[in-house]
C-alpha cells in the first residue's frame, strides 16, 4: 500500500501562484510513476502533469504547459506542482496519484484550488 497526502491548495487571484505538495509513504518502491490530476465541478477528472520514474520524463496537459512545473524530492518522497499564472479555469480539486503497473492505483484525498477573477 502507498499513502499520499497533498497540501498547498487555497484561494488565489488570477495571475497568482500556488505550490502543491504530495508526500508518499508506504511501499513507494512498487510505483513507477506519479501524477497530478484535477477535477473541476461538473467535469471529469483530468491528468495535469506527471513523471515516469524509469524514463525521467515529465508530461503536461497542453492547457498548463509553460505555467505549471512538476518536480520531485526523492529524499523526502515528495512531489510538487508549482502553478504560476493561474486562471479561473484552473479552479478544481487537485489530486496526487501513484501508478502501479499500468494504472494509477493510489490516490490522495485531494486539495482545493480556487482561482478568483
N, C-alpha and C positions, 0 to 999 in steps of 0.2 A: 504493500500500500504506500501511496505517496500523499502527503498532505500539503496543500497550498494555501497560503494566506496572503491576500492582497491588502494593500494600503495606499493612501495617497490621493484618493478621489476627493472631490469637493466642488464648490461653485466658483467659477472664474468668468471674467468678462471676455467677450470675443476679442481675439488677438493675444490673449494671455497664454500662460504656460502652466502645466502641471506635470509632475513626475509620479508615475505609479510604480509601486514595488510589489514583488511577489517572492515570498520566501518558501522554499520547498524543504520538506523533511520526510524521513522515512526511506523507502527503497528507491532513492532517486537514481541509482545506477541502472535501474530497469527501464528508464525512459530514454528515448532517442531524439526527442525534440521538445521544445517549449514554445508556447504561443500566447498571444493576447487576442482575445475576441471581444466583441461588444454586441449588445442588443439594445436597440432603441425601442421605445414604447410602440407597440403595434407592429414591430418588424421582426424578421428572423435574425437569429444570431449570425454575425459575420466575422470572418477572420480579419484581423487587423495587421498583425506582424508576428514574426516568429523565426526561429532558427532551428536548423537540423544540426545536431552536435557533430556528427561524423564529418559532414561536409563543411561545417562552419560557414554556412551561407544563411544570410538573413533575407527574409521575404517581407514585402509590404503590399497591402492593398493599394491600388492606384490612388485612391482618394486621400491617402495620408503621406504619400511619398514626398520627401522634401520637408515635411513638417514634424513627423514622428521619428524617433530613433529607438530601436531596440538594443539593449545592452545586457551584459551579464557579469556577475562577480561570482566565479565558481567557488572561491574560498568561503563565500557567505551563502552559497546555494540560493542566490537571489538573482532574479532578472528584473529589468526595469523597462519602462516605456516612457521616454521623455516626449511630451506632447507640447509643441510650440504652435503659435499662430492658430490657436483653437477657434473653431467656427461653431455656430449653433448646431449644425448638423452632426457635430461630434458628440453631442449630448447622448448618453447611453449608460447602461451598466456595463462595466468592463470586467472581463473575466480572464484570469490566468489559467492556462491548461498545460498539462504534460502528456506527451504522446508515448504510448507503449505499443510497439509494433506499428500497425497502420492506422490506429485510431487514437484520437485524443481521449484518454481514459479517465484522467484525473482532472478535477476542476476545483477552483477556488470558489469562495462564496460570492464574489463579485463586489465591485466598488462603484458607487455612483459618480459620474462626471456630468456636471451641468454647466453648460456654457450659455451665459446670458448675453443678449444682444443690446 
